[in-house]
Amino acid sequence: DRVIVYFSTHGFQDKVIKSRAYLAAADCDTDRPALNCISLESLEDIFNRAIQLPVRHLLIVLDTCSAGLGVITKSPEYKELNVAVEPGAHMITAGLADQEAEMDVQRQMSTFTWYFTKGIEGEADYTGDHIVTLTELLLYTRYNVAKKTKGAQTPMIGRLKGPGEMVFVTKP
């Protein structure tokens, strides 16, 4: 009923076509990315098929540099509705298209991943109801990542389908 797809890898813009970006697998040749790197265009095709699956909520997270090019429809505003009941699919990226995803060397993970997981664990529960909505999670993650990186990285969200949002229940 709920599916989360989480990519955490190196991402980069095409050297010639700046509007194109890729995710780098272990065998990726950044000088010839079309040969063996994963294009965000091909991921978008996969995601468009995934949103047709019979799941209530789908969340795609890209923790990579240049991931902002993968946000399909930027949707900063969300209406208050019964978001957990309505179906929906979203993509969250670690930053804008021209931003690098920064590593937190002390924590040995990306700054985005640190705040994203802390948010899911309950730090993003602004209303104190033990439920973290996707809106709360994005607000928490975006604020803290931007603060930690001094504005060099700004997480984004895009609505892929439907009005619903995935929610995370925290322990009281």
C-alpha positions as CSV (number, residue, x, y, z in Angstrom):
1,D,0.0,0.0,0.0
2,R,3.0,2.3,0.6
3,V,6.2,2.3,-1.4
4,I,9.4,4.3,-0.9
5,V,12.1,4.3,-3.5
6,Y,15.3,5.9,-2.2
7,F,18.4,6.6,-4.4
8,S,21.6,7.8,-2.8
9,T,24.4,8.0,-5.3
10,H,26.5,10.5,-7.3
11,G,24.5,12.6,-9.7
12,F,25.8,15.0,-12.4
13,Q,24.7,17.3,-15.2
14,D,25.6,16.4,-18.8
15,K,28.7,18.4,-19.9
16,V,27.1,19.3,-23.2
17,I,23.3,19.4,-22.5
18,K,22.9,21.2,-19.2
19,S,19.2,20.3,-18.9
20,R,20.1,16.6,-18.8
21,A,21.3,14.8,-15.7
22,Y,22.5,11.3,-14.7
23,L,22.9,9.1,-11.7
24,A,26.2,7.3,-11.5
25,A,26.4,3.6,-10.9
26,A,29.7,2.0,-10.1
27,D,30.6,1.4,-13.8
28,C,29.4,4.9,-15.0
29,D,31.7,6.7,-17.5
30,T,31.0,10.4,-16.9
31,D,32.6,11.3,-20.2
32,R,30.1,9.1,-22.1
33,P,27.1,9.0,-19.8
34,A,24.6,7.8,-22.4
35,L,26.4,4.5,-22.6
36,N,26.1,3.2,-19.0
37,C,24.8,5.9,-16.6
38,I,21.2,6.2,-15.5
39,S,19.6,9.2,-17.1
40,L,16.9,11.1,-15.1
41,E,14.8,10.9,-18.2
42,S,14.8,7.1,-18.1
43,L,14.0,7.2,-14.3
44,E,11.1,9.6,-15.1
45,D,9.8,6.9,-17.5
46,I,10.1,4.3,-14.8
47,F,8.4,6.6,-12.2
48,N,5.6,7.4,-14.6
49,R,4.9,3.6,-14.9
50,A,5.3,3.2,-11.2
51,I,2.6,5.7,-10.4
52,Q,0.2,3.4,-12.4
53,L,0.7,0.6,-9.8
54,P,-2.1,-0.1,-7.4
55,V,-0.4,1.5,-4.4
56,R,-1.9,4.2,-2.2
57,H,1.2,6.2,-1.7
58,L,4.5,6.3,-3.6
59,L,7.5,8.4,-2.5
60,I,10.6,8.6,-4.6
61,V,13.7,10.2,-3.0
62,L,16.8,11.3,-4.9
63,D,19.7,12.1,-2.7
64,T,22.1,13.0,-5.4
65,C,23.8,16.1,-7.0
66,S,21.7,17.6,-9.8
67,A,18.6,15.7,-8.6
68,G,16.4,18.8,-9.0
69,L,16.3,18.2,-12.7
70,G,14.2,15.1,-11.9
71,V,11.4,17.0,-10.2
72,I,8.5,16.7,-12.6
73,T,5.9,19.1,-11.3
74,K,7.0,21.4,-8.5
75,S,4.2,21.7,-6.0
76,P,5.1,24.0,-3.1
77,E,1.5,24.3,-1.9
78,Y,-0.6,21.5,-0.4
79,K,-4.3,21.7,0.6
80,E,-5.4,20.4,3.9
81,L,-7.3,17.2,3.3
82,N,-7.4,13.7,4.5
83,V,-4.0,13.1,2.9
84,A,-3.4,9.7,4.3
85,V,-6.6,8.3,2.6
86,E,-6.3,9.9,-0.8
87,P,-3.8,8.2,-3.2
88,G,-0.7,10.2,-4.2
89,A,2.8,9.9,-5.5
90,H,5.7,12.4,-4.9
91,M,9.4,12.8,-5.6
92,I,11.7,14.5,-3.1
93,T,15.2,15.6,-4.3
94,A,18.2,16.5,-2.2
95,G,18.6,19.8,-4.0
96,L,18.1,21.9,-7.1
97,A,19.5,21.0,-10.5
98,D,22.7,23.0,-10.1
99,Q,23.4,22.0,-6.5
100,E,25.7,19.4,-5.1
101,A,24.5,17.1,-2.3
102,E,26.8,17.7,0.6
103,M,28.3,15.0,2.8
104,D,28.4,15.3,6.5
105,V,31.8,13.7,7.1
106,Q,31.3,13.5,10.9
107,R,28.1,11.5,10.5
108,Q,29.3,9.6,7.4
109,M,26.2,10.2,5.4
110,S,24.7,13.0,3.3
111,T,23.3,16.1,5.1
112,F,20.0,15.4,3.3
113,T,19.8,11.8,4.5
114,W,20.5,12.8,8.1
115,Y,17.7,15.4,8.3
116,F,15.3,13.3,6.2
117,T,15.6,10.3,8.6
118,K,15.5,12.5,11.7
119,G,12.3,14.1,10.2
120,I,10.7,10.7,9.7
121,E,11.7,9.6,13.2
122,G,9.6,12.5,14.6
123,E,11.6,15.7,14.6
124,A,9.4,17.0,11.8
125,D,6.2,16.5,13.8
126,Y,5.5,20.2,14.1
127,T,1.9,19.7,15.4
128,G,2.8,17.2,18.1
129,D,0.2,14.7,16.9
130,H,2.7,11.8,16.4
131,I,2.1,11.9,12.6
132,V,4.7,13.4,10.2
133,T,3.1,14.4,7.0
134,L,5.1,14.8,3.8
135,T,4.6,18.5,4.0
136,E,6.0,18.6,7.6
137,L,8.9,16.4,6.4
138,L,9.8,18.6,3.5
139,L,9.6,21.8,5.7
140,Y,11.8,20.3,8.3
141,T,14.3,18.8,5.8
142,R,14.5,21.8,3.6
143,Y,15.0,24.2,6.5
144,N,17.7,22.2,8.3
145,V,19.6,21.2,5.1
146,A,19.6,24.8,3.9
147,K,20.8,26.0,7.3
148,K,23.5,23.3,7.6
149,T,24.8,24.0,4.1
150,K,24.5,27.8,4.4
151,G,22.0,27.8,1.5
152,A,24.1,25.8,-0.9
153,Q,21.5,23.0,-1.0
154,T,17.7,23.2,-1.1
155,P,15.6,20.0,-1.1
156,M,12.6,20.1,-3.5
157,I,9.4,18.1,-3.8
158,G,7.3,17.4,-6.9
159,R,3.8,15.9,-7.0
160,L,3.7,13.1,-9.5
161,K,0.1,12.0,-9.1
162,G,-3.0,12.5,-6.8
163,P,-3.7,14.8,-3.9
164,G,-2.7,12.3,-1.1
165,E,0.5,12.3,0.9
166,M,2.4,9.5,2.6
167,V,2.4,10.0,6.4
168,F,4.7,8.5,9.0
169,V,3.5,7.6,12.5
170,T,6.0,8.3,15.3
171,K,6.2,6.8,18.7
172,P,4.6,8.8,21.5
